[in-house]
Amino acid sequence: MTDQKKGKTSNHDFPKLQKFLANLGLCSRRKGEEWILSGSVSVNGETVKLGCRINPEKDVVKINGKRIQAKFVEGIALMVNKPKDYTCSNQDEHAKNLIFELLEAKHRKLRLFCAGRLDVESQGLVILTNDGNLAHRLTHPSMMIRKKYQVEIDPPLKKEHLSIMLSGFQEGGEFIKLDEVRAKNGNPIGLRKLEVILCHGKKREIRRVFAFLKYKIVKLRRISIGGLRLGKIPLGQYRELTNKEIDLLFPK
């Protein structure tokens, strides 16, 4: 563990602790940060702070007192067609169903997590992975990954509301907006079935935008992330992604 208080020079070639945990497939970087902040993680017997860097070959890392071995974990990514009423979480005592219950036994035993969630009422494309770096890249706002959604609303879209959605507004202490709203014929005005594009994505942002303008969302389905399309995977089914398909997720 690099620690200037002990006279050691900080070595930026060593990984940050949350990255180390994510690369082992134990969690996402965000979840790793939560573990560190809660005091669940120790290095060489000491509780550490966020930002700590470690030497994986020398430092002893424990989570809740159990040592974590730095071993190679083969990366895997799954694309799931999530149905409604499934929660994107490993554990939630209040959830009716968890997305991981859709997986076969061989995949359930892996330490997978969601790389970008959908709310329980929505359906469509979700990526599950044990690759912390992949999850970080998919969820970090700086990557500007385009996500496309099919949205059905009631009543039909009014002309005066389109510019409000695209320019954005404050709601719940946050600035929210949609990047694109369109339809198959190009003009979404007067239609119920729309396509919405987001290149960022705050929690339940699409639903919040439409609810603010008094629309009811009848259906919300994510159909693509970057250049990867959901395709013909049946609802509730999934398959493993190839390296070439993983590359499609990111802008060139």
C-alpha positions as a Markdown table, in Angstrom:
| # | Residue | x | y | z |
|---|---|---|---|---|
| 1 | Met | 0.0 | 0.0 | 0.0 |
| 2 | Thr | 1.4 | 3.4 | -1.0 |
| 3 | Asp | 1.3 | 5.7 | 2.0 |
| 4 | Gln | 3.1 | 9.0 | 2.2 |
| 5 | Lys | 2.6 | 9.1 | 6.0 |
| 6 | Lys | 4.9 | 6.1 | 6.3 |
| 7 | Gly | 7.5 | 7.7 | 4.1 |
| 8 | Lys | 6.7 | 5.7 | 1.1 |
| 9 | Thr | 6.5 | 7.4 | -2.3 |
| 10 | Ser | 3.2 | 7.2 | -4.1 |
| 11 | Asn | 3.5 | 5.0 | -7.2 |
| 12 | His | 0.9 | 5.8 | -9.8 |
| 13 | Asp | 1.8 | 2.6 | -11.7 |
| 14 | Phe | -0.1 | 0.7 | -8.9 |
| 15 | Pro | -3.9 | 0.4 | -9.3 |
| 16 | Lys | -6.4 | 2.2 | -7.1 |
| 17 | Leu | -8.0 | -0.2 | -4.7 |
| 18 | Gln | -11.5 | 0.1 | -6.3 |
| 19 | Lys | -10.0 | -0.7 | -9.7 |
| 20 | Phe | -8.2 | -3.7 | -8.3 |
| 21 | Leu | -11.4 | -5.1 | -6.9 |
| 22 | Ala | -13.3 | -4.5 | -10.1 |
| 23 | Asn | -10.6 | -6.1 | -12.2 |
| 24 | Leu | -10.9 | -9.2 | -10.1 |
| 25 | Gly | -14.6 | -9.3 | -11.1 |
| 26 | Leu | -15.7 | -8.8 | -7.5 |
| 27 | Cys | -17.8 | -5.7 | -8.2 |
| 28 | Ser | -18.0 | -2.5 | -10.3 |
| 29 | Arg | -15.7 | 0.4 | -9.5 |
| 30 | Arg | -18.7 | 2.3 | -8.0 |
| 31 | Lys | -19.5 | -0.6 | -5.7 |
| 32 | Gly | -15.9 | -1.0 | -4.8 |
| 33 | Glu | -15.9 | 2.7 | -3.7 |
| 34 | Glu | -18.9 | 2.1 | -1.6 |
| 35 | Trp | -17.2 | -0.9 | 0.1 |
| 36 | Ile | -14.1 | 1.3 | 0.8 |
| 37 | Leu | -16.1 | 4.2 | 2.2 |
| 38 | Ser | -18.1 | 1.8 | 4.5 |
| 39 | Gly | -14.9 | 0.5 | 6.0 |
| 40 | Ser | -15.4 | -3.0 | 4.7 |
| 41 | Val | -12.0 | -3.1 | 3.0 |
| 42 | Ser | -8.6 | -3.3 | 4.7 |
| 43 | Val | -5.1 | -3.4 | 3.3 |
| 44 | Asn | -2.3 | -5.0 | 5.4 |
| 45 | Gly | -4.6 | -4.9 | 8.4 |
| 46 | Glu | -5.5 | -1.2 | 8.1 |
| 47 | Thr | -8.8 | 0.3 | 7.1 |
| 48 | Val | -8.1 | 2.5 | 4.0 |
| 49 | Lys | -9.5 | 5.6 | 2.4 |
| 50 | Leu | -10.8 | 6.1 | -1.1 |
| 51 | Gly | -7.9 | 6.7 | -3.5 |
| 52 | Cys | -5.6 | 4.3 | -1.9 |
| 53 | Arg | -3.3 | 2.5 | -4.4 |
| 54 | Ile | -2.0 | -1.0 | -3.7 |
| 55 | Asn | 0.8 | -3.3 | -4.9 |
| 56 | Pro | -1.2 | -6.5 | -5.8 |
| 57 | Glu | 2.0 | -8.6 | -5.5 |
| 58 | Lys | 2.7 | -7.6 | -1.9 |
| 59 | Asp | -0.3 | -6.0 | -0.2 |
| 60 | Val | -2.9 | -8.2 | 1.7 |
| 61 | Val | -6.4 | -7.0 | 0.8 |
| 62 | Lys | -9.4 | -8.2 | 2.8 |
| 63 | Ile | -13.1 | -7.6 | 2.5 |
| 64 | Asn | -15.0 | -8.0 | 5.8 |
| 65 | Gly | -12.0 | -9.9 | 7.1 |
| 66 | Lys | -11.7 | -12.3 | 4.2 |
| 67 | Arg | -8.6 | -12.2 | 2.2 |
| 68 | Ile | -8.9 | -11.5 | -1.6 |
| 69 | Gln | -6.5 | -13.4 | -3.7 |
| 70 | Ala | -5.2 | -11.6 | -6.9 |
| 71 | Lys | -5.9 | -14.3 | -9.4 |
| 72 | Phe | -6.8 | -14.1 | -13.1 |
| 73 | Val | -10.5 | -13.9 | -13.9 |
| 74 | Glu | -11.5 | -14.5 | -17.5 |
| 75 | Gly | -13.7 | -11.6 | -18.6 |
| 76 | Ile | -17.2 | -12.3 | -19.9 |
| 77 | Ala | -20.0 | -10.0 | -21.1 |
| 78 | Leu | -23.6 | -11.1 | -21.6 |
| 79 | Met | -26.4 | -9.2 | -23.4 |
| 80 | Val | -29.8 | -9.7 | -21.8 |
| 81 | Asn | -33.2 | -8.9 | -23.1 |
| 82 | Lys | -34.6 | -7.8 | -19.8 |
| 83 | Pro | -38.4 | -8.2 | -19.3 |
| 84 | Lys | -40.5 | -5.8 | -17.1 |
| 85 | Asp | -40.7 | -6.5 | -13.4 |
| 86 | Tyr | -37.0 | -7.6 | -13.2 |
| 87 | Thr | -34.7 | -5.5 | -11.0 |
| 88 | Cys | -31.1 | -4.9 | -12.2 |
| 89 | Ser | -29.4 | -5.9 | -8.9 |
| 90 | Asn | -27.6 | -8.9 | -7.4 |
| 91 | Gln | -29.5 | -8.5 | -4.1 |
| 92 | Asp | -32.7 | -6.7 | -3.3 |
| 93 | Glu | -35.1 | -8.1 | -0.7 |
| 94 | His | -37.9 | -5.9 | -2.0 |
| 95 | Ala | -37.6 | -7.0 | -5.6 |
| 96 | Lys | -40.1 | -9.4 | -7.2 |
| 97 | Asn | -37.5 | -10.7 | -9.6 |
| 98 | Leu | -33.8 | -10.2 | -10.2 |
| 99 | Ile | -32.2 | -10.0 | -13.6 |
| 100 | Phe | -29.6 | -12.6 | -12.6 |
| 101 | Glu | -32.4 | -15.2 | -12.1 |
| 102 | Leu | -32.7 | -15.3 | -15.9 |
| 103 | Leu | -29.2 | -16.8 | -16.2 |
| 104 | Glu | -28.2 | -20.4 | -16.4 |
| 105 | Ala | -26.5 | -22.0 | -13.5 |
| 106 | Lys | -23.0 | -21.7 | -15.1 |
| 107 | His | -23.4 | -18.0 | -15.3 |
| 108 | Arg | -25.1 | -17.5 | -12.0 |
| 109 | Lys | -22.0 | -18.7 | -10.1 |
| 110 | Leu | -19.9 | -16.0 | -11.7 |
| 111 | Arg | -19.5 | -12.6 | -10.0 |
| 112 | Leu | -21.4 | -10.6 | -12.6 |
| 113 | Phe | -22.9 | -7.1 | -12.3 |
| 114 | Cys | -24.9 | -4.7 | -14.4 |
| 115 | Ala | -23.0 | -2.3 | -16.6 |
| 116 | Gly | -25.7 | 0.2 | -16.9 |
| 117 | Arg | -29.2 | -0.5 | -15.5 |
| 118 | Leu | -32.8 | -0.3 | -16.6 |
| 119 | Asp | -35.5 | 0.5 | -14.1 |
| 120 | Val | -37.9 | -2.3 | -13.1 |
| 121 | Glu | -40.7 | -1.1 | -15.4 |
| 122 | Ser | -38.5 | -1.0 | -18.5 |
| 123 | Gln | -37.3 | -3.8 | -20.8 |
| 124 | Gly | -34.6 | -4.4 | -23.3 |
| 125 | Leu | -30.8 | -4.5 | -23.6 |
| 126 | Val | -28.7 | -4.8 | -20.5 |
| 127 | Ile | -25.1 | -5.8 | -20.3 |
| 128 | Leu | -23.9 | -8.1 | -17.5 |
| 129 | Thr | -20.2 | -8.5 | -17.0 |
| 130 | Asn | -17.4 | -9.4 | -14.5 |
| 131 | Asp | -15.0 | -7.0 | -16.2 |
| 132 | Gly | -14.7 | -3.9 | -14.0 |
| 133 | Asn | -12.9 | -1.9 | -16.7 |
| 134 | Leu | -15.6 | -2.7 | -19.3 |
| 135 | Ala | -18.4 | -1.7 | -16.8 |
| 136 | His | -16.6 | 1.6 | -15.9 |
| 137 | Arg | -16.2 | 2.5 | -19.6 |
| 138 | Leu | -19.8 | 1.7 | -20.3 |
| 139 | Thr | -21.2 | 3.8 | -17.5 |
| 140 | His | -18.8 | 6.8 | -17.4 |
| 141 | Pro | -20.4 | 10.0 | -18.8 |
| 142 | Ser | -17.2 | 11.0 | -20.6 |
| 143 | Met | -17.6 | 8.1 | -23.0 |
| 144 | Met | -20.8 | 9.6 | -24.5 |
| 145 | Ile | -22.1 | 6.2 | -25.6 |
| 146 | Arg | -25.4 | 6.5 | -27.6 |
| 147 | Lys | -28.3 | 4.5 | -26.2 |
| 148 | Lys | -31.4 | 4.1 | -28.2 |
| 149 | Tyr | -34.9 | 3.5 | -26.7 |
| 150 | Gln | -38.3 | 2.7 | -28.1 |
| 151 | Val | -40.8 | 4.8 | -26.2 |
| 152 | Glu | -44.6 | 4.7 | -26.4 |
| 153 | Ile | -46.4 | 7.6 | -24.8 |
| 154 | Asp | -49.9 | 8.8 | -24.1 |
| 155 | Pro | -51.1 | 11.4 | -25.3 |
| 156 | Pro | -49.3 | 11.9 | -28.6 |
| 157 | Leu | -46.2 | 14.3 | -28.5 |
| 158 | Lys | -47.1 | 17.9 | -28.7 |
| 159 | Lys | -45.0 | 20.3 | -30.8 |
| 160 | Glu | -44.4 | 22.8 | -28.0 |
| 161 | His | -42.9 | 20.1 | -25.8 |
| 162 | Leu | -40.3 | 18.8 | -28.2 |
| 163 | Ser | -37.9 | 21.8 | -27.8 |
| 164 | Ile | -38.3 | 21.7 | -24.0 |
| 165 | Met | -37.2 | 18.0 | -24.0 |
| 166 | Leu | -34.2 | 18.7 | -26.2 |
| 167 | Ser | -33.1 | 21.9 | -24.4 |
| 168 | Gly | -33.6 | 20.5 | -20.9 |
| 169 | Phe | -34.8 | 21.8 | -17.6 |
| 170 | Gln | -34.2 | 21.5 | -13.8 |
| 171 | Glu | -36.2 | 18.7 | -12.1 |
| 172 | Gly | -35.5 | 17.3 | -8.6 |
| 173 | Gly | -32.4 | 19.3 | -8.3 |
| 174 | Glu | -30.9 | 18.0 | -11.5 |
| 175 | Phe | -30.7 | 19.2 | -15.1 |
| 176 | Ile | -32.3 | 16.6 | -17.4 |
| 177 | Lys | -32.7 | 16.4 | -21.1 |
| 178 | Leu | -33.1 | 14.1 | -24.1 |
| 179 | Asp | -30.4 | 14.2 | -26.8 |
| 180 | Glu | -32.7 | 13.2 | -29.7 |
| 181 | Val | -36.4 | 12.4 | -30.1 |
| 182 | Arg | -37.5 | 11.1 | -33.4 |
| 183 | Ala | -39.8 | 8.6 | -35.2 |
| 184 | Lys | -39.5 | 6.2 | -38.1 |
| 185 | Asn | -40.7 | 8.8 | -40.5 |
| 186 | Gly | -38.4 | 11.4 | -38.9 |
| 187 | Asn | -41.0 | 13.7 | -37.5 |
| 188 | Pro | -42.2 | 12.7 | -34.0 |
| 189 | Ile | -44.9 | 15.4 | -33.6 |
| 190 | Gly | -48.4 | 14.0 | -33.1 |
| 191 | Leu | -47.1 | 10.4 | -32.6 |
| 192 | Arg | -47.2 | 8.0 | -29.7 |
| 193 | Lys | -44.4 | 5.7 | -30.7 |
| 194 | Leu | -41.0 | 7.4 | -30.6 |
| 195 | Glu | -37.3 | 6.8 | -30.6 |
| 196 | Val | -35.2 | 8.5 | -27.9 |
| 197 | Ile | -31.4 | 8.8 | -27.9 |
| 198 | Leu | -29.4 | 9.4 | -24.7 |
| 199 | Cys | -25.6 | 9.9 | -24.6 |
| 200 | His | -25.4 | 10.3 | -20.9 |
| 201 | Gly | -28.3 | 9.1 | -18.7 |
| 202 | Lys | -29.3 | 10.1 | -15.2 |
| 203 | Lys | -31.5 | 7.8 | -13.1 |
| 204 | Arg | -34.9 | 7.3 | -14.8 |
| 205 | Glu | -34.2 | 10.3 | -17.0 |
| 206 | Ile | -36.5 | 9.4 | -19.9 |
| 207 | Arg | -39.4 | 8.8 | -17.5 |
| 208 | Arg | -38.7 | 12.0 | -15.6 |
| 209 | Val | -38.7 | 14.1 | -18.7 |
| 210 | Phe | -42.0 | 12.8 | -20.0 |
| 211 | Ala | -43.6 | 12.8 | -16.6 |
| 212 | Phe | -42.7 | 16.5 | -16.1 |
| 213 | Leu | -44.6 | 17.3 | -19.3 |
| 214 | Lys | -47.6 | 15.2 | -18.2 |
| 215 | Tyr | -47.1 | 12.2 | -20.5 |
| 216 | Lys | -47.7 | 8.6 | -19.5 |
| 217 | Ile | -45.1 | 6.1 | -20.7 |
| 218 | Val | -46.9 | 3.0 | -21.9 |
| 219 | Lys | -43.7 | 1.2 | -22.9 |
| 220 | Leu | -40.0 | 1.8 | -22.7 |
| 221 | Arg | -37.5 | -0.5 | -24.3 |
| 222 | Arg | -33.7 | -0.1 | -24.9 |
| 223 | Ile | -32.8 | -1.5 | -28.2 |
| 224 | Ser | -29.1 | -0.5 | -28.7 |
| 225 | Ile | -26.0 | 0.6 | -26.8 |
| 226 | Gly | -23.4 | 2.2 | -29.1 |
| 227 | Gly | -23.3 | 0.1 | -32.3 |
| 228 | Leu | -24.6 | -3.1 | -30.5 |
| 229 | Arg | -28.3 | -3.8 | -31.2 |
| 230 | Leu | -30.5 | -6.1 | -29.2 |
| 231 | Gly | -31.6 | -7.9 | -32.3 |
| 232 | Lys | -33.7 | -11.0 | -32.1 |
| 233 | Ile | -32.9 | -12.2 | -28.6 |
| 234 | Pro | -36.3 | -13.3 | -27.2 |
| 235 | Leu | -37.6 | -11.4 | -24.1 |
| 236 | Gly | -36.0 | -13.0 | -21.0 |
| 237 | Gln | -33.2 | -14.6 | -22.9 |
| 238 | Tyr | -29.5 | -13.7 | -23.2 |
| 239 | Arg | -26.2 | -14.7 | -24.9 |
| 240 | Glu | -22.5 | -14.1 | -24.5 |
| 241 | Leu | -20.9 | -11.3 | -26.5 |
| 242 | Thr | -17.8 | -11.8 | -28.7 |
| 243 | Asn | -14.9 | -9.4 | -28.5 |
| 244 | Lys | -15.9 | -7.9 | -31.8 |
| 245 | Glu | -19.4 | -7.2 | -30.4 |
| 246 | Ile | -18.0 | -5.6 | -27.2 |
| 247 | Asp | -16.0 | -3.2 | -29.5 |
| 248 | Leu | -19.3 | -2.2 | -31.1 |
| 249 | Leu | -20.4 | -0.7 | -27.7 |
| 250 | Phe | -17.9 | 2.1 | -27.9 |
| 251 | Pro | -17.5 | 5.1 | -30.3 |
| 252 | Lys | -14.7 | 4.8 | -32.8 |
